[in-house]
Amino acid sequence: TINRAETIYLYADKGYVGGESDLLLVPRKKPANGELSDGLKESNRVLAATRAPGERGFAVLKNWRVLSRFRGCPRRVGEFTQAVFVLEQEGI
């Protein structure tokens, strides 16, 4: 059985094309001949708001050119990334 408290959901964007799963959450696209219901629009807004921090995080990481030159132990890249993030938040 799946323990829902430990379940990891995947949030895709509207461009995702692929198989369906209970664990994959994809926003609904507007049908060709109409509009989405208010409930589906709200669902899309909630999914977008949930994805936003992750999208922002990836955008920030892409701008950290120092990571492309990282020559340390691969097991420590997470610690290094956290340190750079803290320094960026402090404005250093």
PDB file of N, CA, C and O in Angstrom:
ATOM      1  N   THR A   1       0.835  -1.188   0.000  1.00  0.00           N
ATOM      2  CA  THR A   1       0.000   0.000   0.000  1.00  0.00           C
ATOM      3  C   THR A   1       0.876   1.246   0.000  1.00  0.00           C
ATOM      4  O   THR A   1       2.023   1.218   0.447  1.00  0.00           O
ATOM      5  N   ILE A   2       0.320   2.331  -0.504  1.00  0.00           N
ATOM      6  CA  ILE A   2       1.039   3.601  -0.565  1.00  0.00           C
ATOM      7  C   ILE A   2       0.684   4.421   0.658  1.00  0.00           C
ATOM      8  O   ILE A   2      -0.491   4.648   0.947  1.00  0.00           O
ATOM      9  N   ASN A   3       1.711   4.867   1.381  1.00  0.00           N
ATOM     10  CA  ASN A   3       1.508   5.749   2.510  1.00  0.00           C
ATOM     11  C   ASN A   3       1.390   7.171   1.965  1.00  0.00           C
ATOM     12  O   ASN A   3       2.398   7.744   1.550  1.00  0.00           O
ATOM     13  N   ARG A   4       0.213   7.748   1.954  1.00  0.00           N
ATOM     14  CA  ARG A   4      -0.026   9.066   1.362  1.00  0.00           C
ATOM     15  C   ARG A   4       0.804  10.164   2.020  1.00  0.00           C
ATOM     16  O   ARG A   4       1.106  11.167   1.374  1.00  0.00           O
ATOM     17  N   ALA A   5       1.179  10.001   3.285  1.00  0.00           N
ATOM     18  CA  ALA A   5       1.979  11.022   3.967  1.00  0.00           C
ATOM     19  C   ALA A   5       3.379  11.103   3.371  1.00  0.00           C
ATOM     20  O   ALA A   5       4.030  12.143   3.468  1.00  0.00           O
ATOM     21  N   GLU A   6       3.847  10.029   2.760  1.00  0.00           N
ATOM     22  CA  GLU A   6       5.192  10.000   2.200  1.00  0.00           C
ATOM     23  C   GLU A   6       5.183   9.975   0.673  1.00  0.00           C
ATOM     24  O   GLU A   6       6.217   9.719   0.056  1.00  0.00           O
ATOM     25  N   THR A   7       4.046  10.235   0.065  1.00  0.00           N
ATOM     26  CA  THR A   7       3.915  10.194  -1.378  1.00  0.00           C
ATOM     27  C   THR A   7       4.521  11.447  -1.995  1.00  0.00           C
ATOM     28  O   THR A   7       4.322  12.552  -1.490  1.00  0.00           O
ATOM     29  N   ILE A   8       5.249  11.277  -3.072  1.00  0.00           N
ATOM     30  CA  ILE A   8       5.819  12.399  -3.809  1.00  0.00           C
ATOM     31  C   ILE A   8       5.029  12.557  -5.096  1.00  0.00           C
ATOM     32  O   ILE A   8       4.915  11.627  -5.895  1.00  0.00           O
ATOM     33  N   TYR A   9       4.487  13.748  -5.278  1.00  0.00           N
ATOM     34  CA  TYR A   9       3.746  14.050  -6.493  1.00  0.00           C
ATOM     35  C   TYR A   9       4.648  14.798  -7.467  1.00  0.00           C
ATOM     36  O   TYR A   9       5.533  15.547  -7.052  1.00  0.00           O
ATOM     37  N   LEU A  10       4.428  14.596  -8.737  1.00  0.00           N
ATOM     38  CA  LEU A  10       5.161  15.295  -9.779  1.00  0.00           C
ATOM     39  C   LEU A  10       4.239  16.323 -10.396  1.00  0.00           C
ATOM     40  O   LEU A  10       3.118  16.004 -10.792  1.00  0.00           O
ATOM     41  N   TYR A  11       4.706  17.556 -10.479  1.00  0.00           N
ATOM     42  CA  TYR A  11       3.917  18.648 -11.037  1.00  0.00           C
ATOM     43  C   TYR A  11       4.474  18.993 -12.408  1.00  0.00           C
ATOM     44  O   TYR A  11       5.608  19.459 -12.518  1.00  0.00           O
ATOM     45  N   ALA A  12       3.695  18.771 -13.442  1.00  0.00           N
ATOM     46  CA  ALA A  12       4.125  19.057 -14.807  1.00  0.00           C
ATOM     47  C   ALA A  12       3.485  20.358 -15.277  1.00  0.00           C
ATOM     48  O   ALA A  12       2.558  20.868 -14.648  1.00  0.00           O
ATOM     49  N   ASP A  13       3.989  20.888 -16.393  1.00  0.00           N
ATOM     50  CA  ASP A  13       3.351  22.066 -16.960  1.00  0.00           C
ATOM     51  C   ASP A  13       2.417  21.647 -18.089  1.00  0.00           C
ATOM     52  O   ASP A  13       2.305  20.461 -18.399  1.00  0.00           O
ATOM     53  N   LYS A  14       1.746  22.619 -18.703  1.00  0.00           N
ATOM     54  CA  LYS A  14       0.762  22.301 -19.737  1.00  0.00           C
ATOM     55  C   LYS A  14       1.389  21.658 -20.964  1.00  0.00           C
ATOM     56  O   LYS A  14       0.688  21.026 -21.754  1.00  0.00           O
ATOM     57  N   GLY A  15       2.680  21.806 -21.133  1.00  0.00           N
ATOM     58  CA  GLY A  15       3.352  21.227 -22.287  1.00  0.00           C
ATOM     59  C   GLY A  15       3.645  19.749 -22.153  1.00  0.00           C
ATOM     60  O   GLY A  15       4.097  19.125 -23.113  1.00  0.00           O
ATOM     61  N   TYR A  16       3.400  19.169 -20.982  1.00  0.00           N
ATOM     62  CA  TYR A  16       3.707  17.744 -20.775  1.00  0.00           C
ATOM     63  C   TYR A  16       2.798  16.877 -21.627  1.00  0.00           C
ATOM     64  O   TYR A  16       1.581  17.060 -21.660  1.00  0.00           O
ATOM     65  N   VAL A  17       3.414  15.932 -22.311  1.00  0.00           N
ATOM     66  CA  VAL A  17       2.676  14.936 -23.087  1.00  0.00           C
ATOM     67  C   VAL A  17       3.231  13.584 -22.680  1.00  0.00           C
ATOM     68  O   VAL A  17       4.435  13.351 -22.781  1.00  0.00           O
ATOM     69  N   GLY A  18       2.378  12.703 -22.226  1.00  0.00           N
ATOM     70  CA  GLY A  18       2.861  11.401 -21.817  1.00  0.00           C
ATOM     71  C   GLY A  18       1.797  10.604 -21.105  1.00  0.00           C
ATOM     72  O   GLY A  18       0.607  10.916 -21.162  1.00  0.00           O
ATOM     73  N   GLY A  19       2.253   9.569 -20.435  1.00  0.00           N
ATOM     74  CA  GLY A  19       1.348   8.687 -19.730  1.00  0.00           C
ATOM     75  C   GLY A  19       0.709   9.359 -18.537  1.00  0.00           C
ATOM     76  O   GLY A  19       1.208  10.367 -18.035  1.00  0.00           O
ATOM     77  N   GLU A  20      -0.390   8.801 -18.088  1.00  0.00           N
ATOM     78  CA  GLU A  20      -1.089   9.347 -16.943  1.00  0.00           C
ATOM     79  C   GLU A  20      -0.779   8.531 -15.703  1.00  0.00           C
ATOM     80  O   GLU A  20      -0.488   7.338 -15.783  1.00  0.00           O
ATOM     81  N   SER A  21      -0.845   9.181 -14.569  1.00  0.00           N
ATOM     82  CA  SER A  21      -0.576   8.537 -13.295  1.00  0.00           C
ATOM     83  C   SER A  21      -1.298   9.316 -12.210  1.00  0.00           C
ATOM     84  O   SER A  21      -1.549  10.512 -12.354  1.00  0.00           O
ATOM     85  N   ASP A  22      -1.630   8.630 -11.123  1.00  0.00           N
ATOM     86  CA  ASP A  22      -2.244   9.300  -9.979  1.00  0.00           C
ATOM     87  C   ASP A  22      -1.251  10.237  -9.293  1.00  0.00           C
ATOM     88  O   ASP A  22      -1.654  11.150  -8.573  1.00  0.00           O
ATOM     89  N   LEU A  23       0.044  10.015  -9.516  1.00  0.00           N
ATOM     90  CA  LEU A  23       1.071  10.808  -8.855  1.00  0.00           C
ATOM     91  C   LEU A  23       1.556  11.964  -9.715  1.00  0.00           C
ATOM     92  O   LEU A  23       2.352  12.780  -9.249  1.00  0.00           O
ATOM     93  N   LEU A  24       1.100  12.055 -10.948  1.00  0.00           N
ATOM     94  CA  LEU A  24       1.503  13.108 -11.869  1.00  0.00           C
ATOM     95  C   LEU A  24       0.365  14.114 -12.007  1.00  0.00           C
ATOM     96  O   LEU A  24      -0.728  13.766 -12.453  1.00  0.00           O
ATOM     97  N   LEU A  25       0.622  15.352 -11.625  1.00  0.00           N
ATOM     98  CA  LEU A  25      -0.397  16.385 -11.665  1.00  0.00           C
ATOM     99  C   LEU A  25      -0.092  17.336 -12.815  1.00  0.00           C
ATOM    100  O   LEU A  25       0.936  18.012 -12.818  1.00  0.00           O
ATOM    101  N   VAL A  26      -0.995  17.381 -13.792  1.00  0.00           N
ATOM    102  CA  VAL A  26      -0.824  18.199 -14.992  1.00  0.00           C
ATOM    103  C   VAL A  26      -2.008  19.150 -15.101  1.00  0.00           C
ATOM    104  O   VAL A  26      -3.153  18.723 -14.953  1.00  0.00           O
ATOM    105  N   PRO A  27      -1.753  20.440 -15.360  1.00  0.00           N
ATOM    106  CA  PRO A  27      -2.879  21.364 -15.541  1.00  0.00           C
ATOM    107  C   PRO A  27      -3.724  20.990 -16.744  1.00  0.00           C
ATOM    108  O   PRO A  27      -3.238  20.370 -17.690  1.00  0.00           O
ATOM    109  N   ARG A  28      -4.980  21.367 -16.702  1.00  0.00           N
ATOM    110  CA  ARG A  28      -5.888  21.073 -17.808  1.00  0.00           C
ATOM    111  C   ARG A  28      -5.747  22.135 -18.881  1.00  0.00           C
ATOM    112  O   ARG A  28      -5.640  23.324 -18.582  1.00  0.00           O
ATOM    113  N   LYS A  29      -5.747  21.703 -20.126  1.00  0.00           N
ATOM    114  CA  LYS A  29      -5.707  22.632 -21.250  1.00  0.00           C
ATOM    115  C   LYS A  29      -7.117  23.038 -21.618  1.00  0.00           C
ATOM    116  O   LYS A  29      -8.068  22.282 -21.422  1.00  0.00           O
ATOM    117  N   LYS A  30      -7.241  24.245 -22.155  1.00  0.00           N
ATOM    118  CA  LYS A  30      -8.543  24.737 -22.589  1.00  0.00           C
ATOM    119  C   LYS A  30      -8.988  23.924 -23.794  1.00  0.00           C
ATOM    120  O   LYS A  30      -8.221  23.753 -24.742  1.00  0.00           O
ATOM    121  N   PRO A  31     -10.217  23.423 -23.770  1.00  0.00           N
ATOM    122  CA  PRO A  31     -10.702  22.655 -24.919  1.00  0.00           C
ATOM    123  C   PRO A  31     -10.817  23.537 -26.160  1.00  0.00           C
ATOM    124  O   PRO A  31     -11.021  24.747 -26.054  1.00  0.00           O
ATOM    125  N   ALA A  32     -10.688  22.935 -27.315  1.00  0.00           N
ATOM    126  CA  ALA A  32     -10.709  23.670 -28.580  1.00  0.00           C
ATOM    127  C   ALA A  32     -12.030  24.391 -28.798  1.00  0.00           C
ATOM    128  O   ALA A  32     -12.068  25.425 -29.466  1.00  0.00           O
ATOM    129  N   ASN A  33     -13.094  23.868 -28.252  1.00  0.00           N
ATOM    130  CA  ASN A  33     -14.415  24.453 -28.525  1.00  0.00           C
ATOM    131  C   ASN A  33     -15.045  25.142 -27.318  1.00  0.00           C
ATOM    132  O   ASN A  33     -16.266  25.289 -27.270  1.00  0.00           O
ATOM    133  N   GLY A  34     -14.256  25.560 -26.360  1.00  0.00           N
ATOM    134  CA  GLY A  34     -14.888  26.176 -25.194  1.00  0.00           C
ATOM    135  C   GLY A  34     -13.910  26.689 -24.168  1.00  0.00           C
ATOM    136  O   GLY A  34     -12.732  26.908 -24.454  1.00  0.00           O
ATOM    137  N   GLU A  35     -14.420  26.877 -22.967  1.00  0.00           N
ATOM    138  CA  GLU A  35     -13.659  27.392 -21.846  1.00  0.00           C
ATOM    139  C   GLU A  35     -13.571  26.338 -20.747  1.00  0.00           C
ATOM    140  O   GLU A  35     -14.380  25.411 -20.693  1.00  0.00           O
ATOM    141  N   LEU A  36     -12.582  26.492 -19.875  1.00  0.00           N
ATOM    142  CA  LEU A  36     -12.499  25.639 -18.696  1.00  0.00           C
ATOM    143  C   LEU A  36     -13.505  26.122 -17.658  1.00  0.00           C
ATOM    144  O   LEU A  36     -13.832  27.307 -17.594  1.00  0.00           O
ATOM    145  N   SER A  37     -13.980  25.205 -16.864  1.00  0.00           N
ATOM    146  CA  SER A  37     -14.878  25.593 -15.770  1.00  0.00           C
ATOM    147  C   SER A  37     -14.079  26.378 -14.738  1.00  0.00           C
ATOM    148  O   SER A  37     -12.849  26.323 -14.723  1.00  0.00           O
ATOM    149  N   ASP A  38     -14.777  27.105 -13.881  1.00  0.00           N
ATOM    150  CA  ASP A  38     -14.109  27.881 -12.839  1.00  0.00           C
ATOM    151  C   ASP A  38     -13.297  26.977 -11.912  1.00  0.00           C
ATOM    152  O   ASP A  38     -12.219  27.358 -11.454  1.00  0.00           O
ATOM    153  N   GLY A  39     -13.810  25.797 -11.642  1.00  0.00           N
ATOM    154  CA  GLY A  39     -13.091  24.848 -10.787  1.00  0.00           C
ATOM    155  C   GLY A  39     -11.777  24.400 -11.394  1.00  0.00           C
ATOM    156  O   GLY A  39     -10.767  24.306 -10.697  1.00  0.00           O
ATOM    157  N   LEU A  40     -11.784  24.121 -12.700  1.00  0.00           N
ATOM    158  CA  LEU A  40     -10.552  23.706 -13.373  1.00  0.00           C
ATOM    159  C   LEU A  40      -9.565  24.861 -13.481  1.00  0.00           C
ATOM    160  O   LEU A  40      -8.356  24.655 -13.374  1.00  0.00           O
ATOM    161  N   LYS A  41     -10.070  26.078 -13.692  1.00  0.00           N
ATOM    162  CA  LYS A  41      -9.190  27.247 -13.716  1.00  0.00           C
ATOM    163  C   LYS A  41      -8.494  27.418 -12.363  1.00  0.00           C
ATOM    164  O   LYS A  41      -7.293  27.681 -12.297  1.00  0.00           O
ATOM    165  N   GLU A  42      -9.265  27.266 -11.292  1.00  0.00           N
ATOM    166  CA  GLU A  42      -8.686  27.385  -9.950  1.00  0.00           C
ATOM    167  C   GLU A  42      -7.672  26.277  -9.703  1.00  0.00           C
ATOM    168  O   GLU A  42      -6.621  26.516  -9.110  1.00  0.00           O
ATOM    169  N   SER A  43      -7.979  25.080 -10.151  1.00  0.00           N
ATOM    170  CA  SER A  43      -7.039  23.963 -10.016  1.00  0.00           C
ATOM    171  C   SER A  43      -5.729  24.277 -10.735  1.00  0.00           C
ATOM    172  O   SER A  43      -4.650  24.007 -10.207  1.00  0.00           O
ATOM    173  N   ASN A  44      -5.820  24.841 -11.929  1.00  0.00           N
ATOM    174  CA  ASN A  44      -4.619  25.225 -12.677  1.00  0.00           C
ATOM    175  C   ASN A  44      -3.819  26.290 -11.932  1.00  0.00           C
ATOM    176  O   ASN A  44      -2.589  26.240 -11.911  1.00  0.00           O
ATOM    177  N   ARG A  45      -4.516  27.261 -11.316  1.00  0.00           N
ATOM    178  CA  ARG A  45      -3.825  28.308 -10.556  1.00  0.00           C
ATOM    179  C   ARG A  45      -3.080  27.715  -9.362  1.00  0.00           C
ATOM    180  O   ARG A  45      -1.953  28.111  -9.067  1.00  0.00           O
ATOM    181  N   VAL A  46      -3.714  26.769  -8.684  1.00  0.00           N
ATOM    182  CA  VAL A  46      -3.076  26.138  -7.522  1.00  0.00           C
ATOM    183  C   VAL A  46      -1.838  25.349  -7.960  1.00  0.00           C
ATOM    184  O   VAL A  46      -0.797  25.414  -7.306  1.00  0.00           O
ATOM    185  N   LEU A  47      -1.949  24.610  -9.059  1.00  0.00           N
ATOM    186  CA  LEU A  47      -0.788  23.871  -9.566  1.00  0.00           C
ATOM    187  C   LEU A  47       0.340  24.823  -9.950  1.00  0.00           C
ATOM    188  O   LEU A  47       1.502  24.550  -9.651  1.00  0.00           O
ATOM    189  N   ALA A  48       0.018  25.933 -10.605  1.00  0.00           N
ATOM    190  CA  ALA A  48       1.034  26.907 -11.007  1.00  0.00           C
ATOM    191  C   ALA A  48       1.706  27.525  -9.776  1.00  0.00           C
ATOM    192  O   ALA A  48       2.923  27.712  -9.759  1.00  0.00           O
ATOM    193  N   ALA A  49       0.922  27.835  -8.760  1.00  0.00           N
ATOM    194  CA  ALA A  49       1.483  28.416  -7.541  1.00  0.00           C
ATOM    195  C   ALA A  49       2.388  27.419  -6.821  1.00  0.00           C
ATOM    196  O   ALA A  49       3.385  27.811  -6.215  1.00  0.00           O
ATOM    197  N   THR A  50       2.049  26.148  -6.883  1.00  0.00           N
ATOM    198  CA  THR A  50       2.865  25.116  -6.249  1.00  0.00           C
ATOM    199  C   THR A  50       4.184  24.941  -6.994  1.00  0.00           C
ATOM    200  O   THR A  50       5.226  24.723  -6.376  1.00  0.00           O
ATOM    201  N   ARG A  51       4.139  25.037  -8.322  1.00  0.00           N
ATOM    202  CA  ARG A  51       5.335  24.859  -9.141  1.00  0.00           C
ATOM    203  C   ARG A  51       6.260  26.060  -9.119  1.00  0.00           C
ATOM    204  O   ARG A  51       7.461  25.907  -9.339  1.00  0.00           O
ATOM    205  N   ALA A  52       5.732  27.261  -8.857  1.00  0.00           N
ATOM    206  CA  ALA A  52       6.481  28.510  -8.995  1.00  0.00           C
ATOM    207  C   ALA A  52       7.814  28.534  -8.229  1.00  0.00           C
ATOM    208  O   ALA A  52       8.825  28.918  -8.816  1.00  0.00           O
ATOM    209  N   PRO A  53       7.862  28.144  -6.954  1.00  0.00           N
ATOM    210  CA  PRO A  53       9.154  28.193  -6.256  1.00  0.00           C
ATOM    211  C   PRO A  53      10.212  27.289  -6.894  1.00  0.00           C
ATOM    212  O   PRO A  53      11.385  27.658  -6.953  1.00  0.00           O
ATOM    213  N   GLY A  54       9.811  26.127  -7.366  1.00  0.00           N
ATOM    214  CA  GLY A  54      10.760  25.235  -8.031  1.00  0.00           C
ATOM    215  C   GLY A  54      11.261  25.815  -9.335  1.00  0.00           C
ATOM    216  O   GLY A  54      12.449  25.724  -9.647  1.00  0.00           O
ATOM    217  N   GLU A  55      10.352  26.417 -10.105  1.00  0.00           N
ATOM    218  CA  GLU A  55      10.744  27.052 -11.359  1.00  0.00           C
ATOM    219  C   GLU A  55      11.727  28.185 -11.090  1.00  0.00           C
ATOM    220  O   GLU A  55      12.724  28.337 -11.797  1.00  0.00           O
ATOM    221  N   ARG A  56      11.438  28.976 -10.064  1.00  0.00           N
ATOM    222  CA  ARG A  56      12.334  30.086  -9.709  1.00  0.00           C
ATOM    223  C   ARG A  56      13.692  29.553  -9.273  1.00  0.00           C
ATOM    224  O   ARG A  56      14.729  30.108  -9.635  1.00  0.00           O
ATOM    225  N   GLY A  57      13.683  28.478  -8.499  1.00  0.00           N
ATOM    226  CA  GLY A  57      14.947  27.882  -8.052  1.00  0.00           C
ATOM    227  C   GLY A  57      15.807  27.416  -9.219  1.00  0.00           C
ATOM    228  O   GLY A  57      17.017  27.641  -9.226  1.00  0.00           O
ATOM    229  N   PHE A  58      15.190  26.770 -10.205  1.00  0.00           N
ATOM    230  CA  PHE A  58      15.949  26.325 -11.375  1.00  0.00           C
ATOM    231  C   PHE A  58      16.477  27.511 -12.171  1.00  0.00           C
ATOM    232  O   PHE A  58      17.586  27.452 -12.701  1.00  0.00           O
ATOM    233  N   ALA A  59      15.698  28.588 -12.263  1.00  0.00           N
ATOM    234  CA  ALA A  59      16.158  29.779 -12.973  1.00  0.00           C
ATOM    235  C   ALA A  59      17.380  30.376 -12.289  1.00  0.00           C
ATOM    236  O   ALA A  59      18.325  30.801 -12.954  1.00  0.00           O
ATOM    237  N   VAL A  60      17.359  30.409 -10.959  1.00  0.00           N
ATOM    238  CA  VAL A  60      18.502  30.934 -10.208  1.00  0.00           C
ATOM    239  C   VAL A  60      19.726  30.041 -10.412  1.00  0.00           C
ATOM    240  O   VAL A  60      20.832  30.539 -10.628  1.00  0.00           O
ATOM    241  N   LEU A  61      19.530  28.730 -10.345  1.00  0.00           N
ATOM    242  CA  LEU A  61      20.662  27.816 -10.532  1.00  0.00           C
ATOM    243  C   LEU A  61      21.298  27.965 -11.906  1.00  0.00           C
ATOM    244  O   LEU A  61      22.516  27.851 -12.037  1.00  0.00           O
ATOM    245  N   LYS A  62      20.495  28.218 -12.928  1.00  0.00           N
ATOM    246  CA  LYS A  62      21.045  28.397 -14.277  1.00  0.00           C
ATOM    247  C   LYS A  62      21.954  29.614 -14.349  1.00  0.00           C
ATOM    248  O   LYS A  62      22.894  29.640 -15.144  1.00  0.00           O
ATOM    249  N   ASN A  63      21.682  30.626 -13.522  1.00  0.00           N
ATOM    250  CA  ASN A  63      22.493  31.835 -13.530  1.00  0.00           C
ATOM    251  C   ASN A  63      23.744  31.726 -12.671  1.00  0.00           C
ATOM    252  O   ASN A  63      24.613  32.595 -12.739  1.00  0.00           O
ATOM    253  N   TRP A  64      23.851  30.693 -11.878  1.00  0.00           N
ATOM    254  CA  TRP A  64      25.030  30.504 -11.048  1.00  0.00           C
ATOM    255  C   TRP A  64      26.112  29.834 -11.881  1.00  0.00           C
ATOM    256  O   TRP A  64      26.264  28.614 -11.835  1.00  0.00           O
ATOM    257  N   ARG A  65      26.834  30.589 -12.611  1.00  0.00           N
ATOM    258  CA  ARG A  65      27.860  30.032 -13.498  1.00  0.00           C
ATOM    259  C   ARG A  65      28.954  29.310 -12.716  1.00  0.00           C
ATOM    260  O   ARG A  65      29.670  28.471 -13.262  1.00  0.00           O
ATOM    261  N   VAL A  66      29.072  29.645 -11.437  1.00  0.00           N
ATOM    262  CA  VAL A  66      30.100  28.996 -10.628  1.00  0.00           C
ATOM    263  C   VAL A  66      29.868  27.480 -10.564  1.00  0.00           C
ATOM    264  O   VAL A  66      30.825  26.718 -10.431  1.00  0.00           O
ATOM    265  N   LEU A  67      28.603  27.036 -10.659  1.00  0.00           N
ATOM    266  CA  LEU A  67      28.323  25.599 -10.596  1.00  0.00           C
ATOM    267  C   LEU A  67      28.855  24.866 -11.822  1.00  0.00           C
ATOM    268  O   LEU A  67      29.164  23.677 -11.736  1.00  0.00           O
ATOM    269  N   SER A  68      28.969  25.542 -12.953  1.00  0.00           N
ATOM    270  CA  SER A  68      29.506  24.879 -14.148  1.00  0.00           C
ATOM    271  C   SER A  68      31.004  24.647 -14.021  1.00  0.00           C
ATOM    272  O   SER A  68      31.584  23.850 -14.759  1.00  0.00           O
ATOM    273  N   ARG A  69      31.625  25.346 -13.082  1.00  0.00           N
ATOM    274  CA  ARG A  69      33.072  25.188 -12.869  1.00  0.00           C
ATOM    275  C   ARG A  69      33.395  24.446 -11.575  1.00  0.00           C
ATOM    276  O   ARG A  69      34.553  24.403 -11.162  1.00  0.00           O
ATOM    277  N   PHE A  70      32.415  23.880 -10.951  1.00  0.00           N
ATOM    278  CA  PHE A  70      32.623  23.185  -9.676  1.00  0.00           C
ATOM    279  C   PHE A  70      33.542  21.995  -9.869  1.00  0.00           C
ATOM    280  O   PHE A  70      33.276  21.137 -10.710  1.00  0.00           O
ATOM    281  N   ARG A  71      34.602  21.933  -9.113  1.00  0.00           N
ATOM    282  CA  ARG A  71      35.583  20.850  -9.254  1.00  0.00           C
ATOM    283  C   ARG A  71      35.726  20.022  -7.974  1.00  0.00           C
ATOM    284  O   ARG A  71      36.659  19.231  -7.836  1.00  0.00           O
ATOM    285  N   GLY A  72      34.797  20.214  -7.051  1.00  0.00           N
ATOM    286  CA  GLY A  72      34.862  19.482  -5.795  1.00  0.00           C
ATOM    287  C   GLY A  72      34.277  18.088  -5.913  1.00  0.00           C
ATOM    288  O   GLY A  72      33.918  17.629  -6.997  1.00  0.00           O
ATOM    289  N   CYS A  73      34.193  17.437  -4.784  1.00  0.00           N
ATOM    290  CA  CYS A  73      33.627  16.097  -4.717  1.00  0.00           C
ATOM    291  C   CYS A  73      32.145  16.154  -5.088  1.00  0.00           C
ATOM    292  O   CYS A  73      31.407  16.971  -4.537  1.00  0.00           O
ATOM    293  N   PRO A  74      31.697  15.301  -6.009  1.00  0.00           N
ATOM    294  CA  PRO A  74      30.288  15.321  -6.413  1.00  0.00           C
ATOM    295  C   PRO A  74      29.317  15.127  -5.241  1.00  0.00           C
ATOM    296  O   PRO A  74      28.183  15.602  -5.286  1.00  0.00           O
ATOM    297  N   ARG A  75      29.762  14.436  -4.209  1.00  0.00           N
ATOM    298  CA  ARG A  75      28.895  14.218  -3.047  1.00  0.00           C
ATOM    299  C   ARG A  75      28.677  15.496  -2.251  1.00  0.00           C
ATOM    300  O   ARG A  75      27.759  15.563  -1.433  1.00  0.00           O
ATOM    301  N   ARG A  76      29.510  16.516  -2.478  1.00  0.00           N
ATOM    302  CA  ARG A  76      29.418  17.747  -1.707  1.00  0.00           C
ATOM    303  C   ARG A  76      28.786  18.893  -2.489  1.00  0.00           C
ATOM    304  O   ARG A  76      28.685  20.006  -1.973  1.00  0.00           O
ATOM    305  N   VAL A  77      28.361  18.640  -3.721  1.00  0.00           N
ATOM    306  CA  VAL A  77      27.791  19.722  -4.521  1.00  0.00           C
ATOM    307  C   VAL A  77      26.523  20.283  -3.880  1.00  0.00           C
ATOM    308  O   VAL A  77      26.238  21.471  -4.028  1.00  0.00           O
ATOM    309  N   GLY A  78      25.763  19.459  -3.178  1.00  0.00           N
ATOM    310  CA  GLY A  78      24.569  19.946  -2.480  1.00  0.00           C
ATOM    311  C   GLY A  78      24.916  20.940  -1.390  1.00  0.00           C
ATOM    312  O   GLY A  78      24.254  21.970  -1.259  1.00  0.00           O
ATOM    313  N   GLU A  79      25.947  20.648  -0.603  1.00  0.00           N
ATOM    314  CA  GLU A  79      26.391  21.569   0.446  1.00  0.00           C
ATOM    315  C   GLU A  79      26.893  22.871  -0.176  1.00  0.00           C
ATOM    316  O   GLU A  79      26.616  23.960   0.328  1.00  0.00           O
ATOM    317  N   PHE A  80      27.622  22.744  -1.260  1.00  0.00           N
ATOM    318  CA  PHE A  80      28.148  23.910  -1.952  1.00  0.00           C
ATOM    319  C   PHE A  80      26.999  24.776  -2.471  1.00  0.00           C
ATOM    320  O   PHE A  80      27.031  26.000  -2.339  1.00  0.00           O
ATOM    321  N   THR A  81      26.000  24.148  -3.053  1.00  0.00           N
ATOM    322  CA  THR A  81      24.844  24.870  -3.585  1.00  0.00           C
ATOM    323  C   THR A  81      24.105  25.590  -2.466  1.00  0.00           C
ATOM    324  O   THR A  81      23.682  26.733  -2.639  1.00  0.00           O
ATOM    325  N   GLN A  82      23.945  24.933  -1.322  1.00  0.00           N
ATOM    326  CA  GLN A  82      23.279  25.571  -0.187  1.00  0.00           C
ATOM    327  C   GLN A  82      24.063  26.791   0.282  1.00  0.00           C
ATOM    328  O   GLN A  82      23.472  27.818   0.614  1.00  0.00           O
ATOM    329  N   ALA A  83      25.380  26.686   0.312  1.00  0.00           N
ATOM    330  CA  ALA A  83      26.210  27.812   0.740  1.00  0.00           C
ATOM    331  C   ALA A  83      26.077  28.984  -0.217  1.00  0.00           C
ATOM    332  O   ALA A  83      25.949  30.127   0.223  1.00  0.00           O
ATOM    333  N   VAL A  84      26.105  28.722  -1.519  1.00  0.00           N
ATOM    334  CA  VAL A  84      25.945  29.789  -2.504  1.00  0.00           C
ATOM    335  C   VAL A  84      24.571  30.424  -2.370  1.00  0.00           C
ATOM    336  O   VAL A  84      24.435  31.642  -2.486  1.00  0.00           O
ATOM    337  N   PHE A  85      23.556  29.610  -2.128  1.00  0.00           N
ATOM    338  CA  PHE A  85      22.199  30.126  -1.974  1.00  0.00           C
ATOM    339  C   PHE A  85      22.118  31.071  -0.779  1.00  0.00           C
ATOM    340  O   PHE A  85      21.514  32.140  -0.875  1.00  0.00           O
ATOM    341  N   VAL A  86      22.717  30.690   0.335  1.00  0.00           N
ATOM    342  CA  VAL A  86      22.697  31.538   1.536  1.00  0.00           C
ATOM    343  C   VAL A  86      23.407  32.857   1.246  1.00  0.00           C
ATOM    344  O   VAL A  86      22.920  33.924   1.620  1.00  0.00           O
ATOM    345  N   LEU A  87      24.556  32.783   0.579  1.00  0.00           N
ATOM    346  CA  LEU A  87      25.276  34.005   0.258  1.00  0.00           C
ATOM    347  C   LEU A  87      24.461  34.907  -0.660  1.00  0.00           C
ATOM    348  O   LEU A  87      24.475  36.129  -0.509  1.00  0.00           O
ATOM    349  N   GLU A  88      23.764  34.317  -1.596  1.00  0.00           N
ATOM    350  CA  GLU A  88      22.924  35.121  -2.505  1.00  0.00           C
ATOM    351  C   GLU A  88      21.776  35.772  -1.738  1.00  0.00           C
ATOM    352  O   GLU A  88      21.452  36.935  -1.976  1.00  0.00           O
ATOM    353  N   GLN A  89      21.163  35.032  -0.826  1.00  0.00           N
ATOM    354  CA  GLN A  89      20.046  35.580  -0.042  1.00  0.00           C
ATOM    355  C   GLN A  89      20.509  36.746   0.819  1.00  0.00           C
ATOM    356  O   GLN A  89      19.751  37.688   1.050  1.00  0.00           O
ATOM    357  N   GLU A  90      21.753  36.687   1.295  1.00  0.00           N
ATOM    358  CA  GLU A  90      22.291  37.746   2.141  1.00  0.00           C
ATOM    359  C   GLU A  90      22.771  38.931   1.319  1.00  0.00           C
ATOM    360  O   GLU A  90      23.090  39.986   1.868  1.00  0.00           O
ATOM    361  N   GLY A  91      22.823  38.759   0.004  1.00  0.00           N
ATOM    362  CA  GLY A  91      23.273  39.849  -0.864  1.00  0.00           C
ATOM    363  C   GLY A  91      24.775  40.038  -0.877  1.00  0.00           C
ATOM    364  O   GLY A  91      25.274  41.123  -1.177  1.00  0.00           O
ATOM    365  N   ILE A  92      25.494  38.975  -0.550  1.00  0.00           N
ATOM    366  CA  ILE A  92      26.968  39.053  -0.528  1.00  0.00           C
ATOM    367  C   ILE A  92      27.526  38.780  -1.896  1.00  0.00           C
ATOM    368  O   ILE A  92      28.742  38.800  -2.082  1.00  0.00           O
TER     369      ILE A  92
END
